[in-house]
Amino acid sequence: MRRTWLIFSQAVTVAVALLFVVTTLKPEWLRNTPGPVIPEVVAISSATPPAPGSSAPAGGGYAAAARVAAPTVVSVVARKGSGGRARPNPHGEDPWFRFFFRDGPGSQQPQKGLGSAVIVSSTGYLLTNNHVIEDADDIEVQLSDGRQAQARLVGSDPETDVAVLKIDLPNLPAITFGVAEALQVGDIVLAIGNPFGVGQTVTSGIVSALGRNQLGINTFENFIQTDAPINPGNSGGALVDTRGQLVGINTAIFSRSGGSLGIGFAIPSDTARQVMESLIREGQVTRGWIGVEPQNLTPEFVQSFNLPVREGVLISGVLQNGPAGKAGMKPGDVVTKVGERPVANTAQLLGAVAALRPRSDTVIGVQRGNQSLELKLTVGQRPKPGQRVQ
């Protein structure tokens, strides 16, 4: 009897041990309907298809947006030097000569820059960055369908880094402008361009910040920041929403290595469109100007002078015969508003003044010590970059 009980207890112990092992390592063996566990990625790809008209197709991809926008993005080759038509060196095809002298002073080969542009009109107008085509003697674009064309520079605006090109080809696809002001942090965007000259590439990410300024890239900065990978060659390309509509022109990246680190900047499409229309209509961008040297207001300055305001722009210099000087503005004044538009930093002041029409009248709100003033002045025209102000 004792031996039987010993055998029984050992059998139970072994059975419990086996049950524990199976439960831990192979739980599906105990289910009524055995089958593999579905990975999360499979569950995502098998999500319920979106309703008709939705921007994203089944599977969570953005192929529809890419199909709409990609044909409107072109590659740009800008040649600089010798009118873009350098006389070929008789030894130019010699591999040893090219190895030792291709970058030397005797090469006589034009410099070549790569970038991107966006077709915004079926009549042939393209948006790109000024730095893509700056000082170029010859500009060539290649469409995604393989067609090539020489581009003519309509105009450029270095202060926003926007340029407008024109090509003459039939049946051009044109992108639809989106509303950049409607973007929110977290919205998905696609960046389309020609990075490193490898050919058209589409990357995706989100809007990671809005209204980025004081980066030292342009005079007027109001960048969309995105983590969609942007690399050299993407400049001038399209930043589009999930409907394939243009919300920005890719312009710059933050990088220590030259490659994407997940911080890219794009000019809002609203700004690019305003500049484009001015360049096409007038050949230049006309901006307001009041002739002051601004700097951000610091808490230390507010405390030292016991100012009743906490936001505004400190005026450190005033041009003697400029619009602000004639209106009575003085160094040490703090500008709090331009017309009815409050200003809290130098970027906002520059933008508010630039939006004013030259030769129009406006009122500038100023805090001078404990005194609040409203100065009436006639807006001047902003000088071109590098132009000397008399």
Disulfide bonds with the S-S distance in Angstrom:
none
